[in-house]
Amino acid sequence: MTVHPWVVTPTDVRSAEALALLRDYFTEVADRYSRLHHDRGITRDEVDSVLAEWPSDHLAGPTGVFLVGRHRGRPRSCAGLLVREPGTVELTRVYVHPDLRGTGGGAALLAAVEASARTLGAHRIVLDTRLDLVEARALYVRHGYREIPAFSNGPYSEAWYGKELAARAG
């Protein structure tokens, strides 16, 4: 029997490992944005500012969940879900450490996202993202997400995806 190297579990969004993953997530997405639009990388102080401006405490129960993916026991990926309205959750803060992309971490994360969405009573997952986050967009499409009309108008919302969850057999 082969043991999968990825295990994804709900985790307190205020835990040290969650905060470290959120720092990694914001460092990557903010740095990519800054390099694309300002021709320079982002500083640690700027990441601190982003973390303060975009807190993640809303990704806690009862209206949210934060998932951490562990690769061989080490926290290396994350995703958050937030109930937007009855039956619909929003997927946010999706991150897999760059050195581990292509190892099944994204697939494991999205499987756990779907299970958690159902636990929150959802039958639909929506998300928004930026056009330059091509790895994330490819992951979503590979896992059945389709482009949908805009449902948000945030400063970094450039593409919107959704997925209808199939009813569980049983």
Buried (B, 14 or more C-beta within 10 A) or exposed (E): EEEEBBBBEBBBBEEEBBBEBBBBBBBBBBBBBBEEEEEEEBEEEBBEBBBEEBEBEEBBEEEBBBBBBBBEEEBBBBBBBBBBEEEBBBBBBBBBBEEBBEBBBBBBBBBBBBBBBBEBEBBBBBBBBBEBBEBBBEBBEEBBBEEBEEBEEEEBBBBBBBBEBEEEEE
